[in-house]
Amino acid sequence: MITTFNKLHTLKKIKTVYTAGSFDLFHYGHVDYLQQIKKNFPKYKLVVGLLPDNRIKAKKGLDRPIIKQKHRLIVMNSIKYVDHAFICPIYKNGQDATFIILDKLRPRYVVFPQKKYLRIKKEFTKFGSQIVIQKRRHKTSTTEIIKRIRSKLVT
């Protein structure tokens, strides 16, 4: 179900697990990642935050995202493993809004594929959340797909 940042507080009373990402050019690696979260937390509602276009542009380059946020949101909403999806807000000077989201949502678990979040593990406990690192099992990435497409266009 598509929701908004402002309505996340309505999900506080249910058991949720949260993850976020760009999810640009949705591919098998994305499906597998979401499927594994749902498999690991079958009794929890999966809430997915999608990074907004301007945050992806700042993070990955001016030619990204390939798919606009409103369309990525529709795609995410169609994935059977996802219970709720929304566009993450931009906070003060384009900063990451993760902790503002956690304050509104209060998920039991927060799942990320990168270990870099472990160094701020204590920050998550302030919101009653436990961080879980779930490595990607497949090396498929949007950036690599784009590189392969570009290399074929040049030759």
Sequence and secondary structure as in RCSB ss.txt:
>XXXX:A:sequence
MITTFNKLHTLKKIKTVYTAGSFDLFHYGHVDYLQQIKKNFPKYKLVVGLLPDNRIKAKKGLDRPIIKQKHRLIV
MNSIKYVDHAFICPIYKNGQDATFIILDKLRPRYVVFPQKKYLRIKKEFTKFGSQIVIQKRRHKTSTTEIIKRIR
SKLVT
>XXXX:A:secstr
 B  GGGGGGGTTS EEEEEE   S  HHHHHHHHHHHHH TTSEEEEEE  HHHHHHHH TT  SS HHHHHHH
HHT TT SEEEE   BTTTB  HHHHHHHH  SEEEES GGGGGGHHHHHTTT EEEE   SS   HHHHHHHHH
HHHH 
